[in-house]
Amino acid sequence: MAYADRSGNTYEHDDLQDRVLKYLYGSMPGRVLIKQLAKPWVSKLAQILLSSGLSRIFIPFFIKWKKIDMKDYENKKYTSFNDFFIRKIIRSRRIIDQSPNHFISPCDGKLSVYPIGRDTRFMVKNTSYTLRSLLRNRNLADHYEDGTLLVFRLSVDDYHRYCYIDSGMKSKNFRIKGVFHTVNPIAHETVPVFKENTREYTILSSRNFGRLLVMEVGALLVGKIVNYHEKAYVMRGEEKGRFEFGGSTIIVCIEKGRVIIDNDIMENSMKGIETKVKMGEKIGAAI
């Protein structure tokens, strides 16, 4: 999978996480295996292990494997691998752009941009979706027709805390419980990833960019979404929440005529290339 940085350098990256998902959902043996992995006791066992003191032994190996610069993060003793996974970054390493008309990234990750049409399909982890199928809410999906959809893909080595894009009043959190479909070994139809995973969204009536829909999608099996606020007035750059262990995704829907995304990101997306972005940096501007 190709991605580019904001300086224009392009990289080919074979993501282990995506290869595993592709195998699980794209092959008959994988679909048989995921039927077993999807059982609640498997997820519970994985969460217990990752939150136990024993899991600390994985931390140094993970840092070395993913070449993580720990100087970027608060200096502390981690009690478990999950405690390490939700580590906090030093504030000076993620400056929040406070220019009112600048649209910022809510997280670290690799960004793809899609126009929203009623039947437009967008790709996430080798699976295509319409906005209606993602939200399970036709009226809400139709509200964003002709707008813009942003998909931020977080790998396991990314910073897994995320912030508010702008100041404004947010709604309560709407949670869509994950559904594990029965896997038929005879069938060759791939089961969409989002229909397997729990997701949570809120509507932010923002000061500068209209009504933004922001959705977090938990990682396969062990991922957990932790949002801090229900209905409240929030501030740009304020921490909105975090993902516990697993690669994750954040999706943002923008109304028609509200924001123009930066040229380099749009050009990359049209070529099928993701753009690497950081939390708080400008990725677009109000129209």
N, C-alpha and C positions, 0 to 999 in steps of 0.2 A: 504494500500500500504506500502511495507517494504522499508526502507532505512537504510544506515549504515553511521557512521562517519569514519574518517580516522584512528581512534583508534581501529576499529573493532567492536564497539558496534552497534547492530542492533535494530531498532525501528519499530513498527507498527504505521502507521499514516493514519488516515481516513480523507482525505483532503476534506473539505466542498466544495471547488471550483470544484474538480473533481467529486464529487457526483452530484452537480448541472448540470455539463456538461453531465454526463452520463444519467441523467434523461431527459434533454432537447433533446439529440440526440438519446437516446436509447428507448424512449417510444412514443407511438402515441400521448398522451396528450402533452408531452414535445415538439414534433415536431410541433404541432398545435400552442403551446404557442410561440415558437421561431419565427414562421412566423410573429407574431405581434411584438415581441421584435426587430426583424431585420429591422423594418421600420426606415428610416433615422431620423424622428423627435424624436423617442425614444432615439437614441444615442445622438442626439444634446442636448436634454433636460438633459440627464444624465451628459454630459460634462459641461453644464452650471451650474448645481447644484454642481458638485464636484469642480468647480473652483470658486464658490461664497464664500463670507465671511461667509455665514450661515453654510456652510459645516464644519467649524472649530469645531462645537459642537461634531462631530464624532471622532475627534482626540484622546481625552483622553480615550474614550471607546475602540477604536481600539488598542491603546498602551497596555491597561490592558488585553484585550482579547487575543492578540498575544504575550504578555509578552516581549515587545520590550525594550531592554536596551538603553535608550536615551543617556547614557553617551558616546556611540559610535559615536554619530552624532553631527554635528556643532550646537552650541547653538544659536537659532534664534527664532523669533516670526513668526509663520506660518500664511499666509493670507488666506489659504483655505486648504481643505483636500488634494487636488492635490499637493499643494505646500509642504505639509508634506510628501506625498507619494514619491516625487522626492528628498527628503532630502539628503544632502551630508554627507558622512561619514568622520570622522576625518582621515587624511591620515595615521597616525600611526596605525590605526586599520586594514588596508589592505596594507601590505607590498608586493610590486611587486618583485617577484623573477627575478633578472636580469642576471642569468647565461645563456649565449647564447644558450646552448643546452637543456635547460629546457623548456618544453612546459607548458604554464600556463593556468589556467582557466580565461575566459574573464569576469566572473561574479560570484556572489553568486547563488547557486541553487543546485539542485539534478541532478546528471549526470548519463546517461545511454550511453553505447557504442555499436555500431553495425558494423559488416563488411558490406561493400558496394558491392553488386552483382547486376547484371542487373535486377533480379526479386526479390531481397531481400526486405522484408517488415519490417518496423520498427514501433514501437508503440509510439504514443504520445497522451495523454489524451484519452485512450481507443479506438483509431482509428489507423488502419495500413495504411502505405504509401510505395510507392517506391520512389526513388530519382527523377525519371522522372516525376511522378505525382506531387511531391512537387515543383520542379523548373519550370515545364512546358517548359523545354529546354532539348531535348534529347541529343544533342551533349555535352552540359555542364555536364549533369548527367553522360554520358558515360566516360567522362574524369576522373572521380573519381572512376570508377569501380575497384574493388579489394582494394580500400582504406578503410578508417575508417570514420565513421560518429559518431559525438558526439551530444547528445541531453541534453541541460541544461534546466531543468524545474524550473521556478521561481514561487514561491507562493506569495500571496499578501503581506506577511510580510517580504519577502526578500528585500535586497538592490537592487534597480531597475536602477542603473547606471552600465555601462559596459565599458570595456577597450579593447585596441588592444593587441592581443596575442604576437605579435612580431613587430619589426621595419620593414619597407618596403614601397613599393609603392602600394597604394590602387586604385582600379578603381572607377568610378562613382558608385552611388547607383542605383541599379535596383529595381524598385518598382512593386510589383504584387498586383493589387487592389483586395480587398476582394469581393467575389461574394456570395450573399445570394440566395441559391437555393429555388425554389418553394417547399413547403412542402406538400406532398400529404398524407392526413390522412389515406388513404387506404394502402399506401406502408409501408412496415416494414423495408426498407433498411435504415441504419444509414447514415446520411450525414457527410462526413469527416470534422473535425474541421478546418483544414488548408484551405479548400476550402471556408470556411466562413470568414476567417480572412485575413486582409492585412498583407503582409510580405515584407521585403526589404533585398536584399543581395548585397554583394560586393565581389570582388576578391582581396585578399591581396597577392601580390608577396613578400613573407616574406624573410628576410635575412637568416633564419636558417631552415625553414620548408617547402620550396617550395610554390606552389600556394594554398593558403587556401581560401575556400569559407566560408564566415560567413553570416548567415541569422538571422534576428530578426523577430519574429512573434508577432503581437500585440494581446492583450487580446480580448476576445469576446465582441462585441458591443462598449465598451467605451475605449478600449486600444488604445494608440497612440505611434508610434515609432518616436523618435526624434534623427536623426543622425546628427552630427555636420559638417562633411566634405564631399565634393565630391572628385574628383580625387586629391590626395595629397600624399606627403611622410609623414608617421606617425611613431610614436615611441612606442616601447613596454611599456605598462602600461598607455599610454595616454588615457584619457577618450574619448571613441568613440561616446557615446550617452546615451540615457535614454529611459525608458518606462514610460509613464504616466499611470494613474490608471488602475489596472487590473493585474492578474497573466499573465505571458508571457513566451516565450520560445526563446532560442538561439540555433541555429544548426551550427555546424562546420564540414566541409568536408575536409579530409586530403588525399592527393595523396598516392598511393601505395608506400611503402618502405621509407617513410619519418619520421614517428614518431612511437614509441612504447609507449603505454599507461601503466601507473603504474599497477603492478600486482594486488593490492588490488581492484582497480576499475574494472579491467577486470574480476576478480573472482566474484565480486558482480554482474556485468552485466550478466554473464553466469548463475547466479542463479535467475535472474529477480529482483535483488535488486539494487536500485539507491544508489549512493554515494554522500554524502553531501560535497560540495566543496566551497571554498571561492575565490573571485576575486584575481588574482595575485599569487595563490599558484601553485606549481608544480603538474601536473597531468600526465606527460609523459616526454619523452626525444627524441631528434633527433637520428636517426639511423646512 
